[in-house]
Structures are given as structure tokens and as C-alpha cells.
Amino acid sequence: MSEHPHAKQGGHPHAGSGPPRKTLDDGTPACRLIAWEVTRACNLACKHCRAEACDMAYPGELSTEEAKALIDTFPEVGEPIIIFTGGEPLLRHDIFELVPYAKSKGLRCVMAPNGTLLTEENAARLKEAGIERCSISIDGPSGELHDAFRGVEGAFDGAMRGIEHLKKAGMEFQLNTTVTRGNLPYFKDIFRLARDLGAAAWHIFLLVPTGRAAQLGEEIITAEEYENVLNWFYDFRKTTDMQLKATCAPHYHRILRQRAKEEGIPVDFETFGLDAVSRGCLGGVGFCFISHSGQVQPCGYLDLDCGQVKETSFPQIWRESQQFNNLRNPATYTGKCGVCEFERVCGGCRARAQTMRSGYLDEEPLCSHTPRKLRQE
């Protein structure tokens, strides 16, 4: 497949060059991942929730018929993995109808429940319906730390029970952890928990200050701390065979290449897995988010209306959205992201640029790297 015409060409494999991007027939990048917020209803009240979810259905949620019609369009933009998320996706009344429907279209289906509503019965039903992996968010190695972040006493114990139900059903699962100043000292403990539980992967998420998380200013780590965490993560991945991934942390892809160059290690799939063939921020490039009401966004943390599937077909939005086309064109980026030699492999967090700078095309506010071009001036 040819590279997208807006992508930068060439470059050193440890610097600005990035993975080849699959494209559709018209040159539009293929969509690799869709995070679909099937409902905003949730039984928890997490401090960092981008959706500010509550325990009741929000008005305007797509009907079963509208949801199935949307699923029908997904194969038109590639072969995306569908992440059924929320809120709490298990609170969607027709979830066990939508998952097998998506599976029947040849789509890989995964889910992001919080774990507390998983039972032996519905875990088995998820497996039967076609969910291939569940991600469970765990933000501390104990109930005290996790429950404080999740806003409900007993959330940790409930998630642990849910994981046991997944294991009994033969369902693969991963743990997700949001990085905050409060839980940084416990990261090795959280990893050991993931390992001991038998998780297939551990994904860390760098906090994006939107939704309820906008009130967590004291929990947002600095650019220097961010750099230290990602360098620690780079070194830590060498100590385990478990799949580790940094999410909402696009400059990990820069750090990986900088460190690999220093160590004389090739940046290839055999050595670094998907991190070697992926990009940092995929919002609008290979990934998008669809809200409970059908609003399409670059990601769940970037509340940018790129189109409404009740009014315009999803494939048309994916191909023609001006915001998506801006994100695919590095010439539209401002600040140091616009001149950075690592733009193709990083891209900066567009949501943090929106909430902490002047807009989604501004420079990543939590990056300490100075681009080569600016150092030469």
C-alpha cells in the first residue's frame, strides 16, 4: 500500500522516519482502531473520566438500529479493531447483540469494562459473542489507592473478581494504568500485580486533562517527569516478556528511537513489537473515537466535532473531515511539533495541545525535546 501523500518522506530510521501507513483506494489512511463509546452510563465515578459518566443512560444514545447501521460502514474504512467502551459498555442494553453483529462483519472486537460488573455468566457470554480481549483499568496495587481514584469503595475488589471471571471464561485480558503523580511510586507493584494475575499486557496511559481530569492539575506530571517515566518504561520493558505499551504518550516513540540509536539496536518489529511499526498519536490518522451520540472525534480526550454519523456517513467523515485532514498534514502543526524531526513517529498529544495550549494543532505541552531545526537556529 502506498504512503499517504501528506506524510514526510525519508529520514533516518532512528529519527523522523516512521512506519508505512496503509491507505484506502483514494489515498486516505486506513482506519486501524475505532473506540466506540456505546454508552456513557457507568457505575463508577473515576476522577479522570473524560466522559464525566454517571449511572444512567445519556439522552441521544444511538438506537440498536442506528448502531448496527454504523457497524455496517466500518469495513469501508479498512479493517479496524472495534473497542467497545464507555462509560461502562456492559450497561448498554443491547451489547450482546451489537458485538456478534460486528464480529459477523469480520471485525476484531475488544472491550474496556471496568471489571466490577463482570460475572461468571456475562464473561462467558462476552467470549461467546466474539470479544477477543478485555482491558481492565487498575490505578493502584491495592484497594486503598485504586478505589480513591475510581470514586467507589470496593472497585478494586470488584475488578479483581471480574478478572477471575474472565480467566475462567478463557478470555485474554490486559491491565491499563493512568499515570499520575500519586501512583508513580507504585508502578513496579502494579506491574507485578499484572504479571501475577496473568495479564497479556500492561498499558500505561499518560493523563490528559479533560472531562473530570481537568480538575486534577496537581496530579499531572511535568514534562521532565514525563520524560523520566518514558525512559524508565523503555528500560523496564527489557525485564519482561509481557507486552508493554505507553498510550497517550506519543513521544515514547521518539525516546524509543533515541535510545535504540544510542544502543545500536535496530527499530524493528522483532525487537520492539508494534511500537516499531506504529505512530505515537494516531488520532485522525489511524484511530478515531465515536461518542455515545454518534459524534466522531480524533480521540476520546479531544472533544472536537469532526462529524455526526446520524447526519453524515462514517466513511465520509473519515475521508473528508477537515480536522482529520489537518491531523494528517504535518504542515498544519504549529510550534515545535511543526518542525520536529520526530513528527512522523510521534505527532504530540493533540488533546493536551487543545486543553493546555491554544488548540489541537499547537505543540505538545508536556514534551521537553527541542527539535534539531530549532537547535540549529
Phi, psi and omega in degrees: 000144183280159179282150178298137186298338181276348185288146176292149182258152170068202180105163180288140182298341178261003182237250191279347181290149181226180182292149174297141184254124177293142182233160173277178185302329182267009179093353177293138177301139176291145178276125183262327184219137172233118172268115186248111178281089186290339174202154173262354178297140179204150179266358177249175181221062188296140184297332186257009189301122179287337183267352187048049186295152175224175190271037175213156181294139176277149176293147175092002178298144180301137175288170177302317181295317178294322180294317179293321178297324177294315178303322180304332185271344186303317181296346181286347182249011180133215178233063187289146167283134181257119178261109176279112186227186181206214022039206178244106186301335180290348176274355174285125190297332184247024186300326181279002171260322183286320183298307179295333177294316177294321179298325181293343178270007179081019183264139175285128184243130175229169184218151179237073173279164177275352174097334188287339181261001178287134175235171177301321183290308185285336174295318177295323179293322177298316178299315181293325182290335177124005175291129184261337177204145172245142173252132180242126181276125177230117188249014174193157183278001182218166179297323182301312183286313183294314184296323179298323181284325185274347172082005180220125177295135180092000182297321180295311180297322178296320179293322179296319177296318179300319179297320178297323177293321177297316180298319180295326180281354182077025182268128174293143179217158175229160173254138174246139179227125176275127183279121173227167178298328183290328183253359178307318181294347186252014187297320179294325178293321179293320177299315180300323177297314179301316180296314183292330178285340182092027180295144177284337184201159172230119180248129174259141181241125176279129187304133175247121187282078176218161186063220178296332183295344178297339179269003185256040184306322182289344181269347181284124181284158181282170178300321179294317178296321177304312180299318180294318180299315184287328173291321175298318181297320178301315180289322184294327182298338180286346186265359185215154174269353179294145177291125177242139180215136175261123184243151188055031181222062189300329183283003167299327180291331172289311182300318178304314182288323177295314181292319180297322178296317179299325184267357180068033182256133177290141176271088181226169184297323182298325183270318188243003179063217185296335179299336181279341186237017179236178180242156181298286179267114181262000184304120180078352182255310176224003186218149170208169181239138175240123185283172180302332183263359178099009176282131180265132182226160176299322175202171182292337181271347181251095184283077184236115185285104180259001179146157182240121187291346175284344183245327183227141182297146180302316179300324178293318177299313181300320183279324194246349181307129180297321180296318178297318179294327173297316181295334180276354185242103183299342179293342181274347183285145179246172181068199186291337176297330182289343182238008187283138180289348179257014185304318185292333181258349182245282180092345182069156178279112181290332179288319177292325176299322180291317187270337184245351177236211185270345183170174189292345179262002179284175183287152176299122185284342182249041177240128181264359183284137173256117182303150181305319182300321180286330178290332183276346183280000000 
